[in-house]
Amino acid sequence: MNRIKPVIVLCLLCSINIVFAQPKTISQKVEALLKKMTLAEKIGQLNQYNGNWEATGPVTTDVGDKLDAIKHGEVGSVLNIVGVKHTRVFQEAAMQSRLKIPLLFGQDVIHGYSITFPIPLAEAASWDLSAIERSARIAATEAAAGGIHWTFAPMVDIARDPRWGRVMEGAGEDPYLGSLIATARVHGFQGKGLGNLDAVMACAKHFTAYGAAIGGRDYNSVDMSLRTLWEIYLPPFKAAVDAGVGTFMNSFNDLNGIPASGNHYLQTDILKGKWGFKGFIVSDWGSIGEMINHGYVKDNYQAAEVAINAGNDMDMESRSYINNLAKLVADKKVPIQRIDDAVRRILTKKYELGLFNDPYRFSDADREKHVMNTPESVAAARDVARKSIVLLKNEHNLLPLSKDLNSIALIGPLVKAKGEMKGFWSLNVGDESQIVSLYEGMQQAAGKSKLLYAKGCDITDTSKAGFDEAYKTAMQADVVIMAMGERPDMTGEAKSRSNIHLPGVQEELIKAISATGKPLVVLLMSGRPMVFNWTADHVPAILYTWWLGNQAGNAIADVLYGNYNPAAKLPITFPRTEGQIPIYYDHYNTGRPAHGDKDVNYTSAYIDLQNSPKYAFGYGLSYTTFGYSNLKFSKKSMAKDGEITVTFDLQNTGKYAGEEVAQLYLRQLVSQPVRPVKELKGFQKVMLQPGETKTISFTINKEKLAFYNDQLQRITQPGEFSLMIGSASDDIRLQDNFFLSH
Ligand code: GLC
């Protein structure tokens, strides 16, 4: 017995030791795993390859058998492998590696996975944060069921230049609206948190200032003051960090001569340092190696050194890391601590996603079958699509259409378009029969017997051979609806356009049909603001429908027939012509501001064109009208730690129930440095029945008054402010001043 006691004690101690020695927290598990990893295995985690199919970037060299590389622990993540079946094959290969570290599967789920939702710029026009979040939530649910762990979204780049094709992918020109939408999209994608089977890890991109490419030419240089960077381009990224975004992706551009992939100030000082970001940064496709083209490094060895030391953690498709990091560590050019930090960040996300517990947890064939295209998701897609349609013009209340119309002519190259409704960045839509064209939507709403159709012309072709038939078709109808615009591959990545006019002979067709004298409605489908001045000046009713995704036809029909009263507002300024670009609402006043569009007497103005845009930021009409009145302040002066409550009455003064996006703008009248003539600092989307009045309230606090000074300190300055409330940035209905006392 005496001999047994020590053994029992020893066993007890061992079991206690085993229990206590077992890593429990994710951090402890990561550390324990890190200790087992060879340098080669660590570097493998920093390497991301594209799958074998859809390339979303320039495919340079093939790495041969990627599955073999995965089995040898040389790959940490793969993009563009989708579907439970295929992701399982790649994950099985990873489970054959020595340490069985699971792969991360990433894809650009930008606006939908199986169901395509409106392009992000269209959704931004809804100013409806819950609808935008819901759209991302459904996209995440479908993507996660399709084996995806990680979406390279939301794209939160501020864009003030509609020549830039990727304007379609973001939330427009305004930092305040863009920050709220970034938050909504991160919450939508990540849901209740990583590890949930309906959540995907989000990725704030492209870090940073990618949308300010000079000339609107994609991938071009960006040159701006750090103050503009902090005031305009960084806020949506900070909002994404505050929303808990799991990853960042850096951008292709150089910022003031330093490529983002090698930019320590951006990636380490700001993102990981000042903002305390704990996730990881992936490069954009090949962007680390592209620093050679930039002339910033001489070869991939130096590219890897600069990028990893600047804070970039994972290398998408440039192979600079996998081919050079081991030598860089041996050459003492890259400290192992930086490698470990990058690996730690990546492994942490894999643990948070639950992939170590079950590498196949997102590869459930049964869930994949049942989650896609549910009736609730289809209804949500239709709802956010309707909310994204901007009513630009409605003379003589031509819209909504009467149900009594007997004959409707549908004319134009996009009337029967289906695939086009997806817009750019829609990689997975199953069969296109799920997509509702305008023609099909109108069949549902009006009945086929009432519809006449003529294509009239192509999108870019210059032939007018179809004009005659279109004219005759229009002459037979009570009303004509034209569906015009771009092709989806005319706006998106690497799709910058120097000429953003309505393409081909489309505006000539509109003129020809207008000559019939028939009531005419023009629908404009595009991923960007286009120029269409003749149409804007001569056609009585115009709807900007962007690219609305699967439910396009039904959503447009809902609006045309007034089943939904349009309430969208432009998230980006529409220029009169390319010569006005860049043009945006929150500009400085200058020393010689033009007072109105005719003031060219030694003022900051064009002598050959008005200064004002064709359509302003925040503009959009409704089938009803709204009255603003009774502006009140709780007080007219506040200390910087105080606040002022502002109220006003908003009334539906028309005969249709409808929503108004009431916008709050502020301007500090005197400050150093100067402030813009107005900045969006609040909005409320309010539903009102005909005749109904609601009192709306905004709170003014320090955060709404703060700005960056030339030392990049976020400050407030005492002084007088103008407060403006309106229906658009150029349609201010109420205005009064208040003071910040100190
Ligand atoms: C592309 C895009 C980026 C995307 C990535 C992967 O080049 O710039 O937004 O996430 O490559 O497809």
Residues whose N, C-alpha, C, O or C-beta is under 5 A from the ligand:
A	BS01	GLC	T56 G57 D108 F152 D284 W285
